Amino acid sequence: MSSEKVMELKGLTRAFRIGGLLTGTRLLAVDDVSLTLKAGEPAILSIVGESGSGKTTMARIMLRLLEPSGGDVYIDGRHVFAGADRMDSHEFRRFVQPIFQNPFEAFSSRKPVDSYLYETALNLGAAANRKQAREVIASALNSVGLDYGLVEGKYPNQFSGGELQRISIARALIPNPKLIVADEPVSMIDASLRMNIVNLFLQLKNERQVSFVYITHDLSTAYYVSDYIAIMYRGNLVELGPSDAILTDPQHPYTELLMDSVPKIGEKWDDIAVLPDVETKEYAVTHCKFAARCPYVRDICRQQRPPLVEIGPERQALCFRPIDYAPQTEREVAAAGI
C-alpha cells in the first residue's frame, strides 16, 4: 500500500570536515532538516538558497548519491538509508529520478543519446524488449516536445543545451517515477530558454502526475513554478510553506533579504545581493546562524538556537521573531528552549 507521503526528510544532517583531522573544522552542510512532500496531489517543492546553503547536498542525499550523517530519507514511506524495509537500488530508481545541472555532463560524447534512453527503459523494467522500449522512449520524448526521429542516433554535441536538457527530462520520465529531483536544471541553459524548461515542469506535473523537488538559487522561477518553497541558509531550513504565503508575507529575515535581492527572473543573487562570502564559522554556531547579519537580532538570537515556529497551515520559520506575535505561553516556552 502506498504511503501518504511521496518523500519525507526526518532530522537530516550531513557533516563535512574542512582541514586536517585534528585541527580541521566540522561543517554542517545540512543541519537537522525535516520536511514532507505529500502524496495524492502532485506538487512542486522548490528548495531555494544561495551558494553554500546546503541545497545541493540535500539533493544528493535525496538521490542516494550521498549518505547523511544523521536522520533519514523516506520515499513512499520506506527507508532509503536504513531499516529493515530499506528500498533497494532498483526500486528507488523507479520511484525517484534525477535531472542534473549540466546536461552535457549527463551524456558521454562517445555514445548516441538514445542509447541512454534504451538503457533506462530496459534496465528499470519500463519495457521488456527494444521494440517496447522504442514506444516508451517516443512517448517520453513527445512529452517534452521532441520527436524520436530527430533524436535517434545523434550524439550530445548535435543538440543545444536546451534540447539536451529536454532529453534528460525525457529520460527521467521513462520509468514513470513519482518524484523527480532537479538540481539547478536551468542554470546552464541560455536565459531566453529557461522558462521553457520551467513551464515544462508545470506541464509534466499535471499530465504525468509526477512531483518535483526543484533545487534553485533563483527565487523568481521558484515562485513561478512552485506549490511550496523551502528557504535554506547555512544548512538550516529557515522557512517553509506555500509559495504565495512565503513570498507575500515572509516570516524570516533571510527570506526578506532574498526577495529584495531578486528584482527579475534569471538574475542571480550572487550578482546583486549584498552578502559576504561563505564563512565557515557560521555553520558551527549553536545559536541563530543569521544573527550576525539580521536587522532584527536580539540577545536571545546570539544565545540559543531558534525554534521551528508553526506559523499557520503548512508554514514554518526557524526564527524567534514570529513568536513575538504568538500567545504569551508560546513565547515563554520558546524562550525557555523547551
Order of alpha helices (4+ residues) and beta strands (2+ residues): beta-beta-beta-alpha-beta-beta-alpha-beta-alpha-alpha-alpha-alpha-alpha-beta-alpha-beta-alpha-beta-beta-alpha-alpha-alpha-alpha-beta-beta-alpha
